[in-house]
């Protein structure tokens, strides 16, 4: 609470500097890249801020079939994507037997897609609350993280902005993470839609939620997302934000979250401009979406009917080049999920900072694969020089490990990790 109240420039500078140090101690210089895959914009809820709201007559409704999902993913793989966040509205398409069956079939289609030696490494999912039995089906389908945003912890505001549908129940939504844990999903993501209510209240309430999860499950959130409301087609509320968060306050929020939950991955989407995203990586953001489409079918086809207006339109390669130029290591790693370093096991490595070595090595490996297989010549040239500088700074044993991986990659082996 005290840090969120700070306005003095000299104290803010110290907060920002400390947040950057903490992030580097836990995760090093790697920045994880992913892309959202919207599979449906059909939704029974009316949320005043969202273009997908059920009463929006300006939006063309669309739900991708498993075959269409696989086509979208193949297109994404051809560009170098390896990690996907699957997103859907809270209504089942007519062709699906149930909502959970649609989710499971869609996850299967994502994992089934393949381009050459390349497949999606990890599918996370952002979806509505589910019964425990359905969460178990998601886990069996192979999801990484279950992500759900409370949107706002202020009850009066919550009830005002959620007008109709299952999402009108704030208690059901806040209990969804506990239900996911009960089903055996031990990597969860949470977040606030900043702008609905006072950012100081929202941030403190979310941190209390984190505290409750750690007490109940001995595990905090694997990720925290920090979206700000952006304009959305047919959602007048999104044009008149009641508690707009300034850029200065937004930077403070990110830094305070990094200090408060140092082990947690902080996610920033393409709602923010390229400049703001670059600045916030310095203050604690450790995962970003890249080359995002926020409408169903928007990668291979024309991106009509977006959930919100995207502000960062850079390609995946442009973002990778920008990160390399700033000394960050772009990473497509999903090793922890496949090595079962999840939940409490992950926290035991992240909290003391011992995950850093694994994160950094896997980032080097995945960047090398990207450069070899997808990057244009200018990105390759800069990227290889960057990797050589990083290799020279590694301890002898780690340098040898990295060189061995590079030999395997040169020989055609893909998807190696520690």
C-alpha positions in Angstrom: 0.0 0.0 0.0 2.8 2.4 0.9 4.6 1.8 -2.5 1.4 2.3 -4.5 1.0 5.7 -2.8 4.4 6.9 -3.8 4.5 9.9 -6.2 8.0 11.3 -5.5 10.2 10.9 -8.6 13.3 10.0 -6.6 11.5 7.2 -4.6 9.8 5.9 -7.8 13.2 5.7 -9.4 14.5 3.5 -6.6 11.3 1.3 -6.8 11.9 0.9 -10.6 15.6 0.1 -10.1 14.8 -2.5 -7.4 12.1 -4.1 -9.5 14.5 -4.5 -12.4 17.1 -6.0 -10.1 14.6 -8.5 -8.6 13.4 -9.6 -12.1 17.0 -10.2 -13.2 17.8 -12.2 -10.0 14.8 -14.5 -10.5 14.5 -14.9 -14.3 17.6 -13.3 -15.8 17.4 -11.5 -19.1 15.0 -13.8 -20.8 11.5 -12.7 -22.0 9.0 -15.4 -22.8 7.0 -14.9 -26.1 3.5 -16.3 -26.8 0.5 -15.6 -29.0 -3.2 -15.7 -28.1 -5.4 -17.9 -30.3 -9.0 -16.9 -30.1 -11.1 -19.8 -31.1 -14.6 -18.3 -30.6 -16.3 -14.9 -29.9 -19.6 -16.5 -29.1 -20.6 -15.5 -25.6 -23.7 -15.5 -23.4 -22.4 -12.8 -21.1 -23.0 -9.1 -21.3 -19.8 -7.4 -20.1 -20.0 -3.6 -20.7 -16.3 -3.3 -21.7 -16.0 -6.3 -24.1 -16.8 -6.5 -27.8 -17.8 -10.1 -27.4 -20.8 -9.2 -25.2 -24.0 -11.0 -26.2 -26.0 -7.9 -27.1 -23.3 -6.5 -29.5 -25.1 -6.4 -32.9 -22.0 -5.0 -34.6 -19.9 -8.1 -34.1 -20.0 -11.1 -36.5 -20.0 -14.3 -34.5 -17.6 -17.0 -35.3 -16.4 -20.3 -33.8 -13.5 -22.2 -35.3 -13.8 -25.9 -35.9 -10.9 -28.2 -34.9 -9.9 -28.3 -38.6 -9.8 -24.5 -38.8 -7.9 -24.2 -35.5 -5.2 -26.6 -36.9 -4.9 -24.4 -40.0 -4.5 -21.3 -37.9 -1.8 -23.0 -35.8 0.1 -24.2 -38.8 0.2 -20.7 -40.1 1.5 -19.5 -36.7 4.1 -22.3 -36.6 5.4 -21.2 -40.0 6.2 -17.8 -38.5 8.0 -19.3 -35.5 5.4 -19.3 -32.7 5.7 -22.1 -30.1 3.5 -21.1 -27.2 -0.3 -20.4 -27.4 -2.8 -19.0 -25.0 -6.2 -20.3 -26.2 -9.1 -17.9 -25.6 -12.9 -18.4 -26.1 -16.2 -16.8 -25.3 -18.4 -18.5 -22.7 -20.9 -20.3 -25.0 -20.5 -23.6 -26.9 -20.8 -23.5 -30.7 -23.7 -25.3 -32.3 -21.4 -28.0 -33.6 -20.0 -28.9 -30.2 -21.6 -31.3 -27.7 -20.6 -29.2 -24.8 -18.3 -26.3 -23.9 -15.7 -28.5 -22.2 -15.7 -30.9 -25.2 -15.1 -27.9 -27.5 -12.2 -26.8 -25.3 -10.7 -30.3 -25.2 -11.1 -30.8 -29.0 -9.5 -27.4 -29.7 -6.5 -28.2 -27.4 -6.1 -31.4 -29.3 -6.2 -29.6 -32.7 -3.5 -27.1 -31.5 -1.1 -29.9 -30.4 -1.8 -31.9 -33.6 -0.7 -29.1 -35.9 2.8 -29.5 -37.3 5.1 -27.7 -39.8 8.2 -29.7 -40.5 9.8 -30.5 -37.2 7.9 -27.7 -35.4 4.9 -28.2 -33.1 3.3 -26.1 -30.4 5.1 -26.7 -27.1 2.6 -25.4 -24.6 -1.1 -24.5 -24.7 -2.4 -22.3 -21.9 -6.1 -21.5 -21.7 -8.1 -18.4 -20.7 -11.6 -19.5 -20.1 -14.6 -19.2 -17.8 -15.0 -21.0 -14.5 -15.7 -24.7 -14.9 -16.8 -27.6 -12.6 -13.9 -29.5 -11.0 -14.6 -32.5 -13.2 -14.2 -30.3 -16.3 -11.0 -28.8 -15.0 -9.7 -32.4 -14.7 -10.5 -32.9 -18.5 -8.5 -29.8 -19.3 -5.6 -31.1 -17.3 -5.8 -34.5 -19.1 -5.9 -32.6 -22.4 -2.4 -31.3 -21.6 -2.9 -27.6 -20.8 -0.1 -25.7 -19.1 -1.6 -22.8 -17.2 -5.3 -22.1 -16.5 -5.8 -18.3 -16.7 -8.7 -16.3 -15.4 -9.1 -12.6 -14.6 -11.3 -11.4 -11.8 -11.6 -8.2 -13.8 -12.4 -6.2 -10.7 -12.4 -7.1 -7.0 -14.7 -4.2 -6.2 -18.1 -5.9 -5.8 -20.3 -3.0 -6.7 -18.3 -2.3 -9.8 -18.2 -6.0 -10.7 -22.0 -6.2 -10.6 -22.4 -3.0 -12.7 -20.1 -4.0 -15.5 -21.3 -7.6 -15.7 -24.9 -7.2 -16.7 -26.1 -10.7 -17.7 -24.9 -14.2 -17.9 -22.9 -16.6 -15.7 -20.2 -14.0 -15.3 -22.5 -11.9 -13.1 -21.5 -14.0 -10.1 -18.2 -12.7 -8.6 -17.9 -15.4 -6.0 -18.1 -18.2 -8.6 -15.3 -16.4 -10.6 -13.0 -15.9 -7.7 -13.4 -19.5 -6.6 -12.4 -20.8 -10.1 -8.7 -20.9 -9.3 -9.4 -23.0 -6.1 -11.5 -25.4 -8.3 -8.6 -25.7 -10.8 -6.2 -26.5 -8.0 -8.6 -29.0 -6.6 -8.7 -30.7 -10.1 -4.9 -31.0 -10.1 -4.0 -28.0 -12.3 -1.2 -26.4 -10.3 -0.2 -23.6 -12.7 -2.7 -20.8 -12.6 -2.8 -17.2 -14.0 -4.8 -14.3 -12.7 -5.2 -10.6 -13.5 -7.1 -7.3 -13.2 -8.7 -5.3 -16.0 -7.2 -2.0 -15.0 -9.6 1.0 -15.4 -12.7 -0.5 -13.9 -12.0 0.7 -10.4 -9.2 2.4 -8.4 -5.9 0.7 -9.3 -4.6 0.8 -5.7 -7.6 -1.0 -4.4 -7.5 -3.6 -7.2 -3.8 -4.3 -6.9 -4.0 -4.7 -3.1 -7.1 -7.0 -3.4 -5.3 -9.1 -6.0 -2.3 -9.4 -3.7 -4.7 -10.6 -0.9 -6.0 -13.2 -3.3 -2.4 -14.3 -3.9 -1.9 -14.6 -0.2 -5.0 -16.7 0.1 -3.8 -19.1 -2.6 -0.4 -19.5 -1.0 -2.0 -20.2 2.3 -4.6 -22.7 1.0 -2.5 -24.4 -1.7 1.2 -23.5 -0.9 1.3 -22.1 -4.5 0.9 -18.6 -5.8 0.0 -17.6 -9.3 2.3 -18.8 -12.1 1.5 -15.6 -13.9 -0.2 -12.2 -13.3 -1.5 -10.2 -16.3 -1.9 -6.5 -16.3 -4.3 -5.4 -19.1 -5.7 -1.9 -19.3 -9.1 -1.3 -20.9 -8.8 -0.5 -24.6 -11.5 0.6 -27.0 -13.7 -2.3 -28.3 -16.2 -2.3 -31.1 -19.8 -1.9 -29.9 -18.7 -1.5 -26.3 -19.4 2.2 -25.4 -18.1 1.7 -21.9 -14.6 1.0 -23.2 -14.6 4.5 -24.7 -15.4 6.2 -21.4 -13.1 4.5 -18.8 -14.2 5.4 -15.3 -10.8 4.9 -13.6 -8.3 5.4 -16.3 -4.7 4.4 -15.3 -2.0 6.8 -16.4 1.2 5.6 -18.0 3.1 6.7 -14.9 0.8 4.8 -12.5 0.9 1.8 -14.8 4.7 1.6 -14.6 4.4 1.9 -10.8 1.8 -1.0 -10.7 4.2 -3.3 -12.7 7.1 -2.5 -10.5 5.2 -3.0 -7.2 3.8 -6.3 -8.5 7.3 -7.5 -9.3 8.5 -6.6 -5.8 5.4 -8.1 -4.2 5.4 -11.4 -6.0 8.9 -11.8 -7.4 8.5 -15.4 -8.4 5.5 -14.8 -10.6 5.7 -14.2 -14.4 4.2 -10.8 -15.3 2.4 -10.8 -18.6 1.8 -7.8 -20.9 -0.3 -8.0 -24.0 -0.4 -6.0 -27.3 -3.1 -3.7 -25.7 0.0 -1.6 -25.0 2.1 0.3 -27.5 5.5 -0.9 -28.6 7.2 1.9 -26.6 5.3 1.2 -23.4 6.0 -2.6 -23.7 9.7 -2.0 -24.2 9.7 0.3 -21.1 7.8 -2.1 -18.9 10.1 -5.1 -19.7 12.8 -3.0 -17.9 10.5 -2.7 -14.8 9.5 -6.4 -14.3 7.4 -7.7 -17.2 8.7 -11.2 -18.1 6.3 -12.5 -20.7 4.7 -10.7 -23.7 2.4 -11.6 -26.5 3.7 -11.1 -30.0 2.1 -10.5 -33.4 -1.3 -11.0 -31.7 -4.6 -11.4 -33.3 -7.6 -11.0 -31.0 -10.3 -12.4 -33.2 -11.2 -15.9 -34.3 -9.3 -16.9 -37.4 -7.3 -13.7 -37.4 -3.9 -15.1 -38.2 -4.4 -16.9 -41.5 -7.5 -14.9 -42.5 -8.4 -11.2 -42.2 -8.5 -10.2 -38.5 -12.1 -9.0 -38.3 -14.2 -8.7 -35.1 -11.5 -8.2 -32.5 -12.2 -8.3 -28.8 -10.3 -5.0 -28.4 -8.1 -2.6 -30.4 -4.5 -3.9 -30.5 -1.8 -1.2 -30.1 1.4 -3.1 -30.8 1.3 -4.3 -34.4 4.9 -5.4 -34.7 5.6 -8.8 -36.2 7.1 -11.6 -34.2 10.5 -11.0 -35.9 10.4 -7.3 -35.2 9.7 -7.9 -31.5 12.6 -10.5 -31.4 14.9 -8.0 -33.0 13.9 -5.3 -30.6 14.5 -7.6 -27.6 17.9 -8.6 -28.9 18.9 -5.0 -29.5 18.1 -4.2 -25.9 20.1 -7.2 -24.5 17.1 -9.4 -23.7 16.8 -13.1 -24.7 13.6 -14.0 -26.5 12.4 -17.3 -25.3 9.9 -19.9 -26.5 10.7 -22.3 -23.6 8.1 -24.6 -22.2 10.5 -26.9 -20.4 9.1 -26.6 -16.9 5.7 -27.9 -18.0 7.2 -30.9 -19.7 9.8 -31.6 -16.9 6.9 -31.3 -14.4 8.5 -28.3 -12.7 5.0 -26.9 -12.0 3.1 -25.7 -9.0 5.0 -26.1 -5.8 8.0 -27.6 -7.5 8.3 -24.5 -9.7 7.8 -22.2 -6.7 10.7 -24.0 -4.9 13.0 -23.0 -7.8 11.5 -19.6 -8.6 11.4 -18.1 -5.1 15.1 -18.5 -4.3 16.0 -17.6 -7.9 17.5 -21.0 -8.9 15.2 -21.3 -11.9 17.2 -18.5 -13.5 19.9 -20.9 -14.9 17.4 -23.2 -16.5 15.4 -20.2 -18.0 18.5 -18.6 -19.4 19.9 -21.8 -21.0 16.5 -22.7 -22.5 16.1 -19.2 -23.8 19.4 -19.4 -25.6 18.4 -22.8 -27.2 15.0 -21.6 -28.4 16.5 -18.4 -29.8 19.1 -20.4 -31.7 16.3 -22.6 -33.2 14.3 -19.5 -34.2 17.3 -17.9 -35.9 18.2 -21.0 -37.8 14.7 -21.8 -39.0 12.6 -18.6 -39.3 14.6 -15.4 -39.0 15.4 -13.2 -42.0 19.1 -12.5 -42.7 19.3 -9.2 -40.8 17.8 -10.8 -37.7 20.1 -13.8 -38.0 23.2 -11.7 -38.3 22.4 -9.7 -35.2 21.0 -12.7 -33.3 24.1 -14.9 -33.9 26.4 -12.1 -32.7 24.2 -11.6 -29.6 24.4 -15.4 -28.8 28.2 -15.4 -29.2 28.5 -12.6 -26.7 26.2 -14.4 -24.3 28.1 -17.7 -24.8 31.4 -16.1 -24.0 30.0 -14.9 -20.6 28.8 -18.4 -19.6 30.7 -20.4 -17.0 32.8 -23.2 -18.6 30.4 -26.0 -17.9 27.3 -24.1 -19.1 29.2 -22.9 -22.2 30.0 -26.6 -23.1 26.4 -27.5 -22.5 25.2 -24.7 -24.8 27.7 -25.7 -27.5 26.6 -29.3 -27.4 23.0 -28.2 -27.9 24.1 -26.0 -30.8 25.7 -29.0 -32.5 22.5 -31.0 -32.1 20.5 -28.1 -33.5 22.9 -27.8 -36.5 22.3 -31.6 -37.0 18.6 -31.1 -37.3 17.5 -31.9 -33.7 14.8 -29.6 -32.4 13.0 -28.9 -29.1 15.8 -29.6 -26.7 15.8 -28.2 -23.2 17.1 -28.6 -19.7 
